Amino acid sequence: MSGLSKTISNRRVRIALVGCGRISRRHIDSIIQHNTNATLVALCDIQQQRLQNAQALIEDNLDRIGLPAYHIEHYTRFNELLEAIAKEIISVDLIVLATPSGLHSRQTIAAAGVGVHVCTEKPMATRLSDGLAMVQACDDANVRLFVVKQNRFNSTVQVLKRHLVAGRFGNLSMVVANVFWQRPQSYYDQDSWRGTWEFDGGALMNQASHYVDLLDWLIGPIESVSAATATLGRTIEVEDTAALHLRWRNGALGTMGVTMLTYPENFEGSLTLLGAKGTVKISGPALNIIEHWQFADQLPEDSDVLRNNYACDSIYGSGHASYYSNMIKTLKGEEDPLCDGREGLRSLELLIGAYRSARDGRTIHLPLEY
């Protein structure tokens, strides 16, 4: 077993990537960027074509940085991968789950059962009980559970966090988050699990999950949430539009607007903070642009804050590589995890609270009773 008491030293972390769809490219790119400390040993997907596409992407990336291609095992069933690990046919330290969210819990529990560390994409689960079970299973197996929250690692978000912690805003009065994106019906139609309660979740749970995470991670614990959700323009089980009212324990109020119906394409992903002594807005496709930065006190670094902006060609931003750096160093015993299973539970609890509020038509106070 590769347990918490046993760090990985004097070799690369061996990773199996499960799920070779839309987000897998970010994981492949990140692993190859860290090729001196990590290596892909296996790919798993139920579709053979996706396996082949992922393999081709790996080879292209290796060629781009001047490294030769190497052998990677392919599996079309998750259980086959676990059986190979259990029988020591293949050696894996970490399984990365880029699968439908509703599968994360059972797959995490199964992976922990063969003594392997686990990393899941967001959200960690679609039910709070499933998230709790994941944390418990990994604790019991003495393995790590990581949950990807790459927006925390954006350079723009990192500098905002530092100045929040330093107290430059004074008392926060208002926080506004907007996720105005476009997801056409064809997006949901490409896979049967998309737009379902069981495996996907809606605009809040899926697309806006990283922004929901930042509401807690940046501002602090949330006292209550009141939400309304609607399915206005897509033929799906879940919501394509949502509006939230939030109250933080520190007294701040806030709103969050989310829709996947923005015409004609993704328009804005933004976060605005208004405090007694500071006003900041971060926007862009992936919170990659500091649009406004103003404080009552002037610091030399304020004049150079825009250097944290960066070009971005997708909503995913540039944080996956930094996330992998922390995860790999954690497994090597060099750092503490910055976003583990318990951190993942914080945003999951807020998401579930919002859905309960929308369902019951009442304000939900956190933490939840369960």
Sequence and secondary structure as in RCSB ss.txt:
>XXXX:A:sequence
MSGLSKTISNRRVRIALVGCGRISRRHIDSIIQHNTNATLVALCDIQQQRLQNAQALIEDNLDRIGLPAYHIEHY
TRFNELLEAIAKEIISVDLIVLATPSGLHSRQTIAAAGVGVHVCTEKPMATRLSDGLAMVQACDDANVRLFVVKQ
NRFNSTVQVLKRHLVAGRFGNLSMVVANVFWQRPQSYYDQDSWRGTWEFDGGALMNQASHYVDLLDWLIGPIESV
SAATATLGRTIEVEDTAALHLRWRNGALGTMGVTMLTYPENFEGSLTLLGAKGTVKISGPALNIIEHWQFADQLP
EDSDVLRNNYACDSIYGSGHASYYSNMIKTLKGEEDPLCDGREGLRSLELLIGAYRSARDGRTIHLPLEY
>XXXX:A:secstr
   TTS   SS EEEEEE  STTHHHHHHHHHHTTTTEEEEEEE S HHHHHHHHHHHHHHHHHTT      EEE
S HHHHHHHHHTTSS  SEEEE S GGGHHHHHHHHHHTT EEEE SSS SSHHHHHHHHHHHHHHT  EEE  G
GGG HHHHHHHHHHHTTTT SEEEEEEEEE B  HHHHHTSTTTT TTTT  IIIIITHHHHHHHHHHH  EEEE
EEEEE  SS SSS SEEEEEEEETTS EEEEEEESB SSS  EEEEEEEESSEEEEEETTTT EEEEEEESS  G
GGGGGGGG    SSTTTTHHHHHHHHHHHHHTTSS  SSBHHHHHHHHHHHHHHHHHHHHTS EESS   
